[in-house]
Amino acid sequence: MRKKLIGILACSLLAFNSGYSQHKISLSAYVGSGVSFFRGDGSVSKSNYYRNGLSFPDAVDSIGNHFGQKSKGNFLAGIQLEYPLSKSWSILLNTQYEQAGAALKSDSVITPSGNFKTDGDYWINYFFVSINPQIARNFKMGNTHISILSGFEYSLGVNISDRFEFIDQTGKNFSIGRSGGDPEVNDFRINIGTNLQMHKWGLGLNYKHGLSNFNKGDSQKAFMRLFQLKLMYRFY
């Protein structure tokens, strides 16, 4: 993770120094949230949960298919560099840390001693460091600036975690989770969005259409979809 972060930050600082020397670049920081989910033949709305009956640290309980079609909240934080090409066009470079994922239902738990029905909620979290160049068409109305954006994004997988919450046969609440390991893929996405800027504050809305197949072990494919809203502050 540290090497990935250093590499991304080094690229951003190089772009920052180059633009700053020409006194044209602007720098903004942002935080935001939204929803994410999976789509494709390999994604599901529910799946069985399998327990091997062993105790920690030998327990390797797992969901049958974790590419959930139900939306889950996500989080992002990063910086944005904007370099104007003209009054109407500019290039943006976003570098961010984000958490995305998906959710699903599990109504059956499979164990060595037998199976039982439940009403369980499962969700998975992916953690990425992303770099996102975009081109923007800008419009100005008084002190308000509106930008229509389009570009691509490459997200390097950093970590993965999941959790399953359910009620067993005796009525006892269970919460099983794990963290660690690398995501299946580094996600490549195309995106469109818009920014609304008033003085130093702004709002950004992006839709990101993942093209990387997360379901590497099967012929059916699963792709991530994200909607993200962010609050921005322009330093200069």
Backbone as a ProteinNet text record, in pm:
[ID]
protein_1_A
[PRIMARY]
MRKKLIGILACSLLAFNSGYSQHKISLSAYVGSGVSFFRGDGSVSKSNYYRNGLSFPDAVDSIGNHFGQKSKGNFLAGIQLEYPLSKSWSILLNTQYEQAGAALKSDSVITPSGNFKTDGDYWINYFFVSINPQIARNFKMGNTHISILSGFEYSLGVNISDRFEFIDQTGKNFSIGRSGGDPEVNDFRINIGTNLQMHKWGLGLNYKHGLSNFNKGDSQKAFMRLFQLKLMYRFY
[TERTIARY]
82	0	86.2	195.2	278.9	342.1	390.6	452.5	352.4	229.2	126	94.7	81.9	51.6	163.4	288.5	402.4	405.4	380.3	381.3	273.6	151.6	42	69.2	114.6	141.2	255.7	356.9	468.8	421.8	335.5	281.1	201.7	122.4	41	128.4	232	320	397	434.2	502.5	411.4	286.3	190.8	167.1	161.1	139	252.5	377	491.7	501.3	471	475.5	372.6	249	144.2	167.4	216.5	236.7	339	440.8	543.3	486.2	371.5	309.5	194.7	167.1	66.9	-71.9	-106.7	-238.1	-319.4	-255.1	-321.9	-400.8	-508.9	-581.7	-582.3	-584.4	-577.6	-698	-767.2	-882.3	-867.5	-924.4	-935.5	-1083.5	-1114.4	-1254.2	-1271.2	-1392	-1438.6	-1578	-1619.3	-1751.6	-1795.4	-1913.2	-1969.1	-2067.1	-2121.5	-2216.5	-2257	-2288.5	-2327.3	-2253.1	-2232.2	-2168.6	-2234	-2220.2	-2280.7	-2218.9	-2250.9	-2202.9	-2315.9	-2276.5	-2367.6	-2296.3	-2374.7	-2320.9	-2377.8	-2360.6	-2416.2	-2359.6	-2239.5	-2178.1	-2220.9	-2305.5	-2352.3	-2485	-2513.7	-2633.5	-2695.2	-2823.8	-2891.8	-2891.5	-2869.2	-2857.4	-2769.9	-2711.3	-2621.9	-2613.8	-2583.1	-2565.4	-2436.7	-2440.7	-2321.2	-2273.9	-2142.3	-2086.7	-1998	-2026	-1945.5	-1877.9	-1748.4	-1677.3	-1679	-1737.2	-1751.2	-1628.8	-1520.2	-1398.1	-1393	-1308.6	-1291	-1175.1	-1173.6	-1064.1	-931.6	-820.1	-800.9	-820.9	-876.6	-892.3	-1023.8	-1112.8	-1240.3	-1216.6	-1275	-1265.4	-1406.2	-1497.9	-1635.4	-1637.6	-1730	-1731.8	-1870.2	-1898.3	-2020.4	-1998.9	-2103.8	-2090.7	-2054	-2117.7	-2089.8	-2098.6	-1989.2	-1988.6	-2007.9	-2040.3	-2061.2	-2207.4	-2238.9	-2376.7	-2432.6	-2560.5	-2630.8	-2693.3	-2698.2	-2756.4	-2651.3	-2697.5	-2604.4	-2553.6	-2433	-2368.2	-2304.6	-2304.4	-2242.5	-2093.1	-2036.4	-1891.8	-1839.2	-1708	-1640.7	-1521.2	-1489.2	-1368.7	-1314.4	-1184.6	-1117.7	-996.5	-973.4	-860.7	-833.3	-749.4	-715.6	-740.5	-767.7	-793.6	-708.3	-636.5	-560.3	-631.8	-650.4	-716.8	-624.3	-604.6	-518.9	-603	-624.5	-708.8	-638	-707.9	-658.4	-706.6	-826.3	-885.8	-993.8	-1074	-1182.8	-1291.4	-1300.4	-1409.1	-1365.3	-1235.7	-1188.7	-1074.7	-1071.4	-961.7	-938.9	-822.3	-786.8	-783.2	-844	-846.2	-768.5	-700.7	-635.7	-677.4	-750.8	-793.9	-711.4	-664.6	-597.2	-668.7	-714.4	-800.2	-781.9	-823.2	-836.1	-984.3	-1028.5	-1171.5	-1201.8	-1319.9	-1376.3	-1505.4	-1517.6	-1638.1	-1675.4	-1791.3	-1830.8	-1971.4	-2030	-2163.8	-2224.2	-2354.4	-2426	-2517.4	-2560.7	-2657.7	-2723.9	-2822.7	-2892.5	-2851	-2850	-2828.1	-2935.5	-3018.4	-3127.1	-3097.7	-2979.3	-2942	-2797.9	-2775.9	-2640.7	-2612.3	-2501.3	-2464	-2352.7	-2375.3	-2276.4	-2254.4	-2143.7	-2121	-2229.2	-2292	-2393.6	-2534.2	-2550.7	-2683.5	-2700.9	-2810	-2837.9	-2957.3	-2963.9	-3079.8	-3106.6	-3231.1	-3275.1	-3254.2	-3225.7	-3206.7	-3238.9	-3225.7	-3240.9	-3112.9	-3010.1	-2878.1	-2842.3	-2759.5	-2708.3	-2557.3	-2512.7	-2370.2	-2325.4	-2209	-2151.4	-2000.6	-1944.9	-1801.7	-1749.6	-1628.1	-1563.9	-1433.6	-1414.1	-1287.3	-1223.7	-1092	-1018.6	-919.5	-924.8	-845	-771.3	-660.6	-598.5	-616	-678.3	-719.1	-656.1	-630	-588.9	-689.1	-737.1	-852.1	-833	-775.3	-768.7	-902.2	-943.1	-1068.1	-1048.9	-1134.7	-1141.6	-1275.2	-1275	-1393.5	-1432.5	-1562.3	-1620.8	-1682.6	-1635.2	-1670.8	-1769	-1860.4	-1958.3	-1957.2	-1966.7	-1963.9	-2090.2	-2154.2	-2272.6	-2251.8	-2202	-2169.1	-2052.8	-2073.8	-1970.6	-1979.8	-2072	-2092.6	-2027.8	-1951.2	-1885.7	-1942.5	-1985.8	-2037.9	-1949.1	-1910.9	-1825.8	-1890.7	-1886.8	-1928.3	-1801.5	-1790.3	-1664.4	-1676.9	-1565.8	-1558.2	-1413.1	-1390.8	-1253.9	-1249.3	-1137	-1120.2	-1053.4	-1053.3	-996.5	-929.7	-810.5	-741.6	-724.7	-779.9	-782.8	-702.1	-600.3	-514.2	-570.3	-593.8	-649.2	-551.8	-598.5	-514.3	-553.6	-683	-728.1	-872.2	-917.7	-1054.7	-1103.1	-1231	-1290.2	-1436.4	-1493.7	-1635.8	-1696.4	-1829.1	-1900.1	-2036.1	-2075.3	-2204.7	-2274	-2395.6	-2473.7	-2601.9	-2630.8	-2746.4	-2791.3	-2904.9	-2959.6	-2957.1	-2898.1	-2887.6	-3015.8	-3011.5	-3132	-3184.8	-3096.4	-3137.1	-3183.2	-3179.9	-3219.3	-3105.8	-2984.1	-2868.3	-2815.6	-2782.3	-2728.1	-2579.3	-2539.8	-2400.7	-2352.5	-2225.9	-2159.8	-2021.7	-1999.2	-1873.3	-1806.4	-1682.1	-1612.3	-1466.1	-1405.3	-1263	-1207.4	-1076.1	-1010	-870.2	-827.7	-694.3	-696.9	-588.2	-579.2	-602	-571.3	-583.6	-713	-775	-891.1	-855.2	-956.4	-933.9	-862.6	-892.8	-837.8	-805.9	-724.9	-715.2	-820.1	-912.9	-1031	-1000.1	-1043.9	-1036.4	-1178.4	-1200.6	-1336.5	-1338.5	-1451.7	-1479.5	-1583.4	-1583.1	-1673.9	-1722.4	-1837.2	-1892.5	-1942.5	-1950	-1997.2	-2006.9	-2030.9	-2042.1	-1992.8	-1933.4	-1890.7	-1961.6	-2001.4	-2060.3	-1972.3	-1913	-1818.3	-1869.4	-1874.2	-1909.5	-1802.6	-1722.6	-1608.1	-1516.4	-1489.9	-1396.6	-1463.7	-1596.1	-1666.1	-1730.8	-1738.4	-1798.8	-1858.4	-1942.5	-2001.8	-1970.3	-1941.6	-1914.1	-1995.8	-2046.3	-2123.8	-2064.4	-2032.4	-1971.8	-2040.3	-2057.1	-2095.2	-1975.1	-1936.7	-1819.3	-1861.7	-1824.7	-1867.4	-1746.6	-1737.2	-1622.2	-1617.9	-1498.9	-1479.4	-1401.5	-1345.8	-1265	-1354.4	-1332.4	-1409.3	-1354.8	-1433.5	-1391.8	-1403.9	-1492.3	-1517.2	-1417.4	-1293.8	-1185.5	-1196.9	-1267.4	-1271.3	-1389.6	-1464.6	-1585	-1604.8	-1680.1	-1706.6	-1805	-1891	-1983.9	-1909.9	-1938.3	-1859.4	-1934.3	-1856.2	-1911.2	-1833	-1904.4	-1842.7	-1896.1	-1808.9	-1850	-1908.7	-2013.4	-2075.7	-2076.8	-2046.6	-2039	-2106.3	-2177.4	-2222.7	-2156.5	-2093	-2021	-2050.4	-2081.5	-2103.2	-1994	-1930	-1819.9	-1832.9	-1786.2	-1778.6	-1635.9	-1617.5	-1484.1	-1451.7	-1323.3	-1275.2	-1152.1	-1157.8	-1046.7	-953.6	-827.1	-729.2	-682.6	-661.8	-625.7	-648.3
-119.9	0	126.1	124.2	243.6	279.4	179.2	206	264.3	214.3	266.2	411.7	441.9	579	674	631.6	716.6	744	641.1	659.2	755.1	738.9	827.1	970.2	990.1	1125	1190.1	1112	1167	1219.1	1144.1	1189.8	1318.1	1326.2	1445.4	1566.9	1547.6	1659.5	1706.4	1614.9	1652.9	1738.5	1697.5	1776.9	1912.1	1913	2038.3	2136.5	2090	2178.9	2233.7	2149.6	2193.9	2302.5	2281.6	2379.6	2506.9	2493.6	2610.1	2705.7	2650.5	2735.7	2825	2785.9	2867	2951.2	2942.4	3024.7	3009	2888.4	2866.6	2761.8	2684	2569.7	2610.5	2537.8	2554.9	2421.8	2429.8	2311.2	2307.8	2193.7	2173.5	2042.7	2038.8	1915	1880.4	1752	1713.8	1587.6	1574.5	1452.2	1424	1298.9	1268.3	1127.4	1095.3	961.8	934.5	815.9	778.3	633.8	567.7	427.2	353.5	223.2	138.4	1.3	-73.4	-205.5	-274.7	-402.9	-478.7	-503.3	-512.6	-550.9	-650.9	-722.9	-826.2	-961.3	-1059.6	-1192.6	-1258.4	-1218.4	-1277.6	-1215.8	-1113.3	-1048.2	-1108	-1100	-1162.4	-1070.9	-1095.8	-1023.2	-1101.5	-1235	-1316.3	-1437.9	-1492.7	-1607.1	-1682.5	-1810.6	-1890.4	-1850.9	-1866.6	-1843	-1976.2	-2003.8	-2133	-2118.6	-2203.3	-2208.7	-2344.8	-2344.5	-2472.7	-2537.9	-2469.6	-2528.5	-2521.7	-2461	-2451.2	-2319.1	-2312.8	-2192.3	-2110	-1983.2	-1893.7	-1948.3	-1949.9	-1883.3	-1972.9	-2094.7	-2187.6	-2167.6	-2085.6	-2061.6	-1988.4	-2042	-1977.8	-1965.8	-1916.6	-1898	-1802.6	-1826.1	-1742.5	-1742.7	-1639.4	-1629.1	-1699.3	-1758.4	-1827	-1733.4	-1616.7	-1516.4	-1379.7	-1303.5	-1176	-1055.1	-1077.5	-964.8	-920.9	-845.1	-809.3	-701.8	-715.6	-617.3	-505.4	-524	-421	-313.5	-189.2	-77.8	-69.9	-18	3.4	140.4	207.4	338.6	332.3	435.5	442	576.4	587.5	707.9	737.1	867.3	906.2	1037.2	1057	1181.1	1196.5	1320.4	1338.4	1483.2	1502.8	1636	1643.8	1764.7	1787.3	1903.2	1880.2	1983.1	2017.5	2147.5	2190.7	2283.2	2249.2	2328	2377.8	2509.1	2561.8	2559.4	2509.3	2514.4	2640.5	2684.8	2806.9	2850.7	2949.8	2993.8	2886.7	2799.3	2701.3	2559.2	2531.4	2394.5	2388.3	2278.6	2257.4	2108.1	2075.8	1937.7	1924.7	1817.6	1791.3	1663.5	1662.6	1541.6	1520.6	1412.7	1376.8	1258.7	1270.8	1161.2	1139.2	1016.2	997	859.1	852.5	726.3	700	578.6	551.5	413.4	403.6	277.2	257.6	144.2	112.3	-32	-75.5	-212.7	-242.1	-345.7	-388.8	-470.6	-498.5	-573.8	-676	-773.3	-872.6	-937	-1020.9	-1095.1	-1241.5	-1305.1	-1448.9	-1509.5	-1596.3	-1656.1	-1798.7	-1851.4	-1987.9	-1991.5	-2056.4	-2078.9	-2228.4	-2262.4	-2402.3	-2437.6	-2540.8	-2583	-2733.9	-2786.3	-2931.9	-3011	-2952.2	-3023.8	-3005.5	-2922.5	-2900	-2757.3	-2733.8	-2602.7	-2540.7	-2407.9	-2341.1	-2210.5	-2168	-2045.3	-1928	-1813.2	-1692.4	-1571.8	-1454.9	-1330.1	-1250.6	-1281.2	-1224.4	-1115.6	-1023.4	-915.6	-931.5	-929.8	-942	-820.1	-767.5	-660.4	-674.7	-623.6	-630.3	-490.8	-461.6	-332.3	-349.9	-265.7	-259.1	-123.2	-122.6	1	22.3	142.1	172.9	305	319.1	448.3	472.7	584.9	607.5	733.1	727.1	844.6	862.8	986.5	1011.1	1138	1129.6	1246	1265.8	1392.3	1426.3	1551.1	1565.4	1689.7	1754.6	1887.5	1959.3	2067.7	2077.5	2188.9	2282.6	2408.4	2501.2	2608.3	2642	2747.8	2840.5	2970.9	3068.8	3152.9	3164.7	3248.4	3332.7	3453.7	3537.8	3478.1	3452.5	3391.8	3239.5	3185.3	3040.5	2977.9	2872	2798.9	2656.6	2614.9	2479.5	2408.5	2286	2207.7	2073.4	2033.9	1900.6	1819.6	1704.5	1630.6	1493.9	1447.5	1310.8	1266	1137.9	1088.7	941.5	897.5	759.9	758.1	640.5	626.9	490.6	490.2	365.6	356.9	251	235.3	113.4	136.3	29.1	-28	-159.3	-222.9	-224.9	-183.5	-177.7	-286	-301	-393.9	-433.6	-536.4	-585.3	-634.4	-614.3	-664.6	-699.2	-785.3	-817.7	-847.2	-854.1	-881.9	-944.1	-1040.6	-1106.4	-1104.8	-1051	-1044.4	-1124.8	-1215.9	-1304.6	-1354.3	-1422.6	-1484.6	-1636.1	-1710.4	-1855.6	-1926.7	-2061.5	-2140.2	-2114.2	-2072.2	-2051	-1907.2	-1823.9	-1684.6	-1593.1	-1641.7	-1561.7	-1481.4	-1355.2	-1269.7	-1298.1	-1308.5	-1331.9	-1222.5	-1186.7	-1094.6	-1151	-1190.3	-1252.1	-1162.2	-1125.1	-1037.9	-1073.9	-1025.2	-1046	-928.2	-909.5	-800.8	-845.6	-803.9	-838.1	-902.6	-890.7	-945.7	-838.5	-873.1	-778.5	-801.6	-694.7	-709.3	-791.9	-848.3	-935.8	-865	-738.5	-665.1	-521.5	-456.4	-310.6	-259.5	-179.6	-143.8	-31.9	-49.2	54.8	100.5	232	285.5	402.5	422.5	547.5	622.7	755.6	831.9	958.6	1002.9	1132.4	1201.1	1332.9	1403.4	1551.9	1622.7	1768.2	1827.9	1946.3	2023	2157	2199.1	2330.9	2404.9	2516.1	2590.4	2731.3	2772.5	2909	2959.5	3056.4	3105.5	2987	2962	2855.2	2719.8	2717.6	2593.1	2537.3	2404.3	2342	2206	2158.6	2025.8	1951	1823.3	1740.9	1613.3	1573.4	1450.5	1368.9	1240.4	1154.7	1019	968.2	828.9	757.5	643.6	569.3	428.5	394.2	270.7	178.6	81.6	-6.7	-102.7	-122.9	-211.5	-337.6	-344.2	-459	-569.4	-690.8	-805	-852.9	-835.9	-879.7	-1031.1	-1093.1	-1237	-1315.8	-1324.2	-1383.6	-1534.9	-1599.3	-1744.7	-1805.3	-1727	-1778.8	-1710.3	-1775	-1715.9	-1599.4	-1600.3	-1489.7	-1371.2	-1251.1	-1134.5	-1044.8	-973.7	-879.9	-749.6	-638.9	-508.3	-412.5	-326.7	-232.2	-105.5	-53.6	73.4	164.1	294.3	386.9	519.4	574.7	713.8	781.9	896.6	964.7	1114.7	1167.6	1310.8	1361.7	1472.4	1522.4	1672.2	1712.7	1852.9	1898.1	2009.8	2053.6	2190.8	2211.9	2342.6	2378.7	2490.9	2536.4	2625.7	2584.5	2661.4	2785.8	2772.6	2888.5	2853.4
0	0	0	80.5	91.2	-42.7	-117.8	-247.1	-345.6	-342.6	-432.2	-400.3	-270.9	-230.3	-269.7	-247.8	-282.6	-432	-513.5	-658	-706	-653.9	-694.2	-651.2	-526.9	-477.8	-554.2	-592.5	-668.9	-804.1	-870.3	-999.6	-982.7	-876.7	-853	-823.9	-743	-710.4	-832.7	-922	-1045	-1131.3	-1143.8	-1221.4	-1155	-1021.5	-948	-970.6	-958.6	-974.9	-1116.8	-1215	-1353.5	-1379.5	-1328.2	-1350.5	-1272.2	-1149.4	-1065.4	-1125.7	-1192.3	-1250.6	-1359.9	-1415.6	-1519.4	-1463.3	-1334.1	-1265.4	-1327.4	-1366.8	-1425.8	-1351.6	-1269.8	-1210.8	-1086.7	-1058.2	-932.5	-859.1	-727	-642	-549.4	-547.8	-460.3	-384.5	-265.7	-188.5	-175.4	-161.2	-152.6	-68.3	-14.9	48.9	-4	0	-52.7	-20.4	-68.7	-49.3	-162.7	-162.3	-265.8	-248.5	-359.5	-356.3	-466.6	-444.6	-543.8	-540.5	-650.2	-662.1	-783.1	-800	-914.4	-1013.7	-1141.1	-1247.5	-1338.2	-1417.2	-1503.7	-1467.8	-1556.2	-1533.3	-1408.5	-1366.5	-1248.9	-1117.2	-1120.7	-997.8	-953.4	-822.3	-766	-660.8	-632.9	-525.2	-394.7	-404.1	-282.8	-312.1	-203.5	-218.3	-85.9	-90.2	31.3	103.5	237.7	318.8	375.5	362	399.7	523.5	625.5	746.9	755.7	788.3	793.4	931.4	1030.1	1162.9	1249.7	1202	1280	1355.7	1455.1	1535.1	1480.8	1518	1479.5	1534	1459.6	1330.3	1209	1229.5	1118.5	1042.1	1093.7	1026.2	894	789.5	657.5	597.8	679.2	632.9	514.2	422.7	302.9	239.9	161.4	84.1	-50	-104.5	-231.4	-345.5	-350.7	-452.5	-386.1	-383.7	-312.4	-403.6	-531.5	-622.8	-616.5	-512.3	-483.4	-575	-609.1	-691.5	-608.1	-476.2	-390	-360.7	-354.3	-336.8	-193.2	-181.9	-52.3	-51.8	63.2	73.1	52.1	-10.4	-28.4	19.1	24.4	75.3	-12	-28.4	-101.4	-46.1	-63.3	-25.5	-115.6	-161.9	-252.1	-284.4	-386.8	-434.5	-584.6	-631.4	-773.1	-823.9	-931.5	-1000	-1129.6	-1154.7	-1278.2	-1356.6	-1483	-1570.8	-1687.9	-1700.5	-1808.4	-1943.5	-2043.6	-2181.1	-2252.2	-2214.7	-2268.9	-2171.7	-2208.2	-2121.5	-2108.1	-2206.7	-2208.6	-2176.5	-2184.4	-2166.9	-2065.5	-1990.6	-1895.9	-1877.1	-1822.7	-1789.6	-1638	-1585.3	-1442.4	-1413	-1299.5	-1250.7	-1105.8	-1081.2	-946.4	-895.8	-772.5	-704.4	-572.3	-546.5	-430.3	-368.7	-242.3	-170	-154.4	-186	-180.7	-126.5	-69.3	-25.9	-103.8	-170.8	-247.9	-218.9	-265.5	-240.3	-285.8	-226.6	-266.1	-153.4	-165.5	-62.6	-128.4	-47.2	-94	26.6	1.3	105.8	101.8	218.6	226.6	315.2	257.1	335.6	378.3	339.9	378.3	426.5	540.9	593.5	585.6	520.7	499.9	597.7	681.7	780.9	770.4	826.2	823.4	895.6	996.2	1074.2	1020.3	916.9	861.7	814	745.9	689.3	759.2	759.4	816.5	742.2	750.9	687.1	782.2	725.2	804.8	718.4	774.9	700.3	722.8	643.8	667.1	568	614.4	530.1	515.4	390.4	361.6	281.5	315.5	234.6	228.6	120.1	96.6	68	116.4	96.7	20.9	-79.9	-151.5	-123.1	-107	-82.3	-196.1	-255.7	-373	-356	-428.4	-455.5	-605.4	-641.6	-779.5	-837.4	-967.6	-1042.2	-1156	-1174.2	-1259.8	-1343	-1463	-1552	-1623.5	-1637.6	-1704.2	-1789.8	-1889.4	-1964	-1932.7	-1917.5	-1870.7	-1970	-1995.9	-2071.1	-1969.9	-1966.2	-1860	-1907.4	-1817.2	-1840.3	-1719.4	-1742.9	-1634.3	-1637.1	-1519	-1501.7	-1376.7	-1393	-1278.6	-1201.3	-1071.1	-986.9	-981.7	-1060.6	-1060.6	-1183.2	-1159.9	-1267.3	-1271.1	-1388.3	-1408.2	-1510.3	-1479	-1567.4	-1597.3	-1723.4	-1764.8	-1789	-1723.7	-1718.7	-1784.4	-1837.8	-1887.7	-1883.7	-1854.3	-1848.8	-1814.9	-1765.5	-1723.5	-1586.9	-1525.4	-1391.5	-1378.3	-1319.7	-1289.5	-1138.5	-1080.4	-935.6	-894.5	-812.7	-766	-637.1	-635.7	-518.2	-402	-284.3	-164.3	-64.1	-38.1	65.5	37.9	108.9	94.7	230.7	259.8	383.5	358.6	442.5	428.3	565.1	569.1	694.5	662.4	747.6	734	869.7	873.9	996.7	977	1073.5	1059	1195.9	1199.1	1319.7	1299.4	1394.8	1378.2	1422.6	1426.5	1457.9	1598	1689.3	1829	1855	1752.1	1769.1	1810.4	1807.4	1846.8	1728.1	1753.8	1650.3	1629.2	1505.1	1470.3	1376.7	1389.7	1297.2	1268.2	1143.8	1102.5	1000	1024.5	931	918.9	813.4	792.7	714.4	724.2	652.7	614.3	496.7	450	313.4	242.4	108.4	3.5	-120.2	-230.8	-307.3	-356.4	-445.5	-568.9	-632.3	-746.5	-861.4	-881	-995.3	-954.2	-1035.5	-1032.9	-1130.6	-1081.9	-1160.9	-1260.1	-1383.6	-1485.8	-1516.6	-1512.8	-1527.5	-1625	-1688.8	-1758.4	-1676.4	-1684.7	-1600.2	-1669	-1623.7	-1663.4	-1537	-1539.7	-1421.1	-1443.5	-1335.3	-1339.9	-1209	-1217.3	-1099.8	-1099.2	-981.9	-961.1	-861.8	-903.7	-820.9	-796.3	-667.9	-629.4	-534.2	-581.6	-505.1	-472.6	-345.4	-309.2	-289.1	-277.3	-248.5	-374	-379.7	-495.9	-462.7	-554	-546	-675	-662.7	-779.1	-776.2	-892	-905.2	-1019	-992.1	-1092.9	-1097.8	-1220.6	-1240.9	-1302.2	-1241.1	-1286.1	-1329	-1451.1	-1515.5	-1524.8	-1432.1	-1428.8	-1547	-1601.7	-1716	-1680.3	-1560.2	-1519.4	-1463.5	-1508.1	-1460.8	-1326.4	-1219.1	-1086.2	-1069.6	-1145.7	-1131.5	-1215.8	-1166.4	-1244.5	-1254.5	-1164.1	-1163	-1234.3	-1312	-1374.9	-1509.2	-1596.4	-1727.9	-1719.2	-1617	-1596.3	-1535.1	-1585.6	-1548.3	-1449.6	-1367.6	-1268.9	-1277	-1295.7	-1311.9	-1206.2	-1153.7	-1050.6	-1112.4	-1048.5	-1086.6	-964.1	-983.1	-870.4	-903.3	-806.2	-806.9	-687.9	-711	-603.1	-604.7	-487.1	-467.3	-374.9	-412.2	-329.6	-304	-187	-145.7	-164.6	-235.1	-273.5	-214.3	-185.6	-140.2	-221.5	-288.2	-373	-291.5	-282.2	-206.1	-281.7	-413	-494.2	-639.6
[MASK]
++++++++++++++++++++++++++++++++++++++++++++++++++++++++++++++++++++++++++++++++++++++++++++++++++++++++++++++++++++++++++++++++++++++++++++++++++++++++++++++++++++++++++++++++++++++++++++++++++++++++++++++++++++++++++++++++++++++++++++

